[in-house]
Amino acid sequence: MPRMQEDSKARRAIIREWENWARNNPEDSKGAAAVLFFNYLQDDKPELLDFYSTGDKWQTVHGWLRREGCVKD
């Protein structure tokens, strides 16, 4: 699969997981939510972080969350 399609698929999966996580953790989805969510991914859903990245996956995921309006920090 071409890299762009892989990135798009990974982004969609992460955003869907964010929506589930935020719904189940309303208190955690405020403030430092992106960090808490990324830690959750690392601990409970590491397969979602198995995407190609030339840089830091935290920065990639955080950027996706910001662009989708999930977080503001």
Backbone as a ProteinNet text record, in pm:
[ID]
protein_1_A
[PRIMARY]
MPRMQEDSKARRAIIREWENWARNNPEDSKGAAAVLFFNYLQDDKPELLDFYSTGDKWQTVHGWLRREGCVKD
[TERTIARY]
85.5	0	89.3	62.2	141.4	140.1	250.1	266.2	152.9	108.3	3.4	-124.6	-159.1	-277	-258.4	-136.8	-108.5	-124.7	-69.3	-79.8	-224.6	-302.6	-442.5	-520.5	-492.7	-558.7	-521.3	-394.6	-348.8	-412.3	-417.6	-478	-624.2	-698.1	-840.7	-859.7	-775.6	-785.4	-755.9	-656.7	-621.8	-735.1	-792.5	-901.6	-1022.9	-1054.9	-1167.2	-1141.1	-1016.2	-981.7	-991	-949.4	-962.9	-1109.1	-1197.4	-1339.9	-1391.4	-1353.3	-1393.3	-1331.8	-1202.2	-1131.4	-1188.7	-1212.6	-1265.3	-1405.7	-1485.6	-1620.5	-1615.1	-1520.4	-1507	-1426	-1355.9	-1270	-1293.6	-1415.6	-1446.1	-1358.2	-1319.2	-1234	-1091.8	-1044.3	-909.2	-899.3	-1012.8	-1007.9	-1000.7	-967.5	-945.7	-801.2	-752.5	-617.6	-510.4	-433.7	-322.8	-372	-484.5	-550.8	-464.2	-396.1	-317.3	-209.3	-145.4	-40.6	-101.2	-210.7	-276.4	-322.3	-377	-422.4	-305.1	-195.6	-79.4	-25	-21.8	21.7	-71	-201.5	-298.8	-269.3	-242.1	-209.2	-85.6	16.8	139.6	114.4	33.6	11	-93.8	-204.2	-319.1	-345.3	-296.7	-324	-198	-87.6	37.1	28.9	-62.3	-76	-118.9	-186.1	-226.5	-107.7	1.1	121.2	219.2	176.1	261.1	243.2	276.1	269.9	405.5	432.9	559.8	562.9	674.1	692.4	840.1	871.8	1012.1	1053.1	956	985.7	924.3	905.7	850.7	701.6	661.4	520.8	430.4	480.2	402.1	366.2	463.6	439	339.2	349.9	257.7	115.5	97.7	-36.5	-91.4	-10.5	-54.7	-99.8	-24.4	-62.5	-195	-215.6	-343.5	-458.7	-439.7	-545.1	-574.8	-471.7	-491.9	-564.8	-523.1	-587.7	-733.9	-769.2	-907.4	-989.6	-924.5	-995.8	-1022.6	-953.3	-972.2	-907.7	-794	-721.5	-679.1	-652.8	-610	-467.1	-409.7	-274.6	-168.4
-118.6	0	123.9	221.9	344.8	413.3	479.1	541.5	639.1	722.1	819.6	749.3	637.1	563.1	505.8	457	405.1	515.6	634.1	746.3	784.6	788.8	826.2	723.2	597.2	489.8	497.1	518.6	529.4	650.8	763.6	884.5	860.8	800.6	773.8	680.6	578.8	485.2	554.8	642.8	716.9	811.3	880.4	974	897.5	783.9	701.6	656.8	616.4	573.6	691	810.9	930.9	951.6	942.4	964.1	865.7	740.2	639.7	669.9	700.1	726.4	849.8	956.1	1080.1	1057.8	979.4	949.2	869	777.1	692.5	756.2	863.8	931.7	1081.8	1126.9	1269.4	1362.4	1320.3	1406.2	1414.2	1304.8	1302.1	1371.1	1390.9	1448.9	1601	1656.4	1800.9	1823.6	1943.1	1974.6	1907.4	1820.2	1751.5	1625.5	1635	1519.4	1448.4	1521.8	1458.9	1368.9	1414.2	1334.1	1209.1	1226.1	1111	1011.4	1060.8	974.3	900.5	969.7	905.1	796.3	824.2	722.3	601.8	627	519.9	436.1	502.2	429	341.3	396.9	321.1	198.6	215.6	107.1	5.9	55.2	-31.3	-58.9	24.2	9.5	33.8	-30.3	-2	-33	-120.9	-151.8	-29.4	66.5	188.6	281.3	257.9	339.8	272.7	164.9	91.8	146.1	273.5	337.7	400.5	420.7	479.1	626.7	666.9	807.8	840.5	952.1	994	1067.4	1106.6	1180.1	1112.8	1190.5	1145.4	1115.1	995	957.5	1042.3	1084.6	1173.6	1300.5	1359.2	1481.8	1457.5	1343.5	1309.3	1297	1217.6	1197.2	1328.6	1405.1	1533.8	1626.5	1628.6	1710.1	1666.3	1536	1485.8	1528.7	1515	1553.3	1703	1783.8	1928.9	1964.1	1906.6	1936.8	1894.7	1789.8	1743.6	1819.3	1909.8	1986.8	1910.4	1800.2	1719.1	1784.2	1848	1915.7	2052.5	2140.2	2276.1	2304.9	2219.4	2242.9	2205.5
0	0	0	-83.6	-84.4	52.1	82.8	213.3	245.8	150.4	176.8	223.6	160.4	201.7	341.6	371.6	504.8	608.4	580.7	673.7	696	589.6	598.8	680	657.2	731.2	879.5	908.4	1046.9	1115	1044	1100	1133.8	1041.9	1066.7	1186.2	1197.5	1309.9	1442.2	1442.1	1564.9	1602.7	1508.3	1538.5	1590.1	1529.8	1580.4	1723.6	1750.1	1886.3	1982.9	1938.4	2021.5	2060	1962.8	1989.2	2093.3	2082.3	2182.1	2317.4	2317.9	2442.2	2512.2	2438.3	2497.1	2554.5	2485.8	2533.3	2665	2674.1	2793.5	2904.8	2875.9	2973.8	2969.2	2997.2	2980	3063.2	3180.7	3263.6	3209.7	3150.6	3096.4	2961.8	2895	2761	2764.6	2878	2892.5	2935.9	2927.9	2974.4	2890.9	2953.7	2887.4	2816.9	2752.6	2692.7	2589.7	2506.6	2400.3	2458.5	2564.1	2627.8	2690.6	2762.7	2824.8	2719.1	2610.3	2502.8	2438.9	2413.4	2353.4	2446	2576	2672.5	2668.5	2657.4	2644.6	2519.2	2408.1	2285.6	2306.1	2366.2	2388.4	2475.4	2579.7	2674.7	2628.6	2570.8	2543.3	2395.2	2307.5	2163.7	2081.2	2114.8	2042.4	1893	1853.1	1710.8	1630.3	1695.3	1625.5	1599.1	1670.8	1650.8	1554.6	1493.2	1399.8	1258.7	1241.6	1110.6	1082.7	955.4	915.8	953.8	1011.6	1046	1038.1	974.1	966.2	1092.3	1172.9	1294.8	1415.5	1516.9	1643.9	1628.8	1664.6	1649.6	1738.4	1853.4	1939	1863.1	1795.4	1719.5	1606.3	1541.7	1433.3	1485.4	1591	1648.3	1701.3	1770.3	1825.2	1712.4	1604.1	1488.2	1429.5	1417.4	1365.5	1455.9	1586.6	1681.9	1673.1	1659.4	1647.6	1519.8	1408.3	1280.1	1277.3	1350.5	1355.5	1459.5	1533.2	1634.7	1762.9	1782.4	1902.6	2024.5	2003.4	2111.4	2062.4	2155.9	2121.5	2165.2	2247.2	2298	2199.9
[MASK]
+++++++++++++++++++++++++++++++++++++++++++++++++++++++++++++++++++++++++

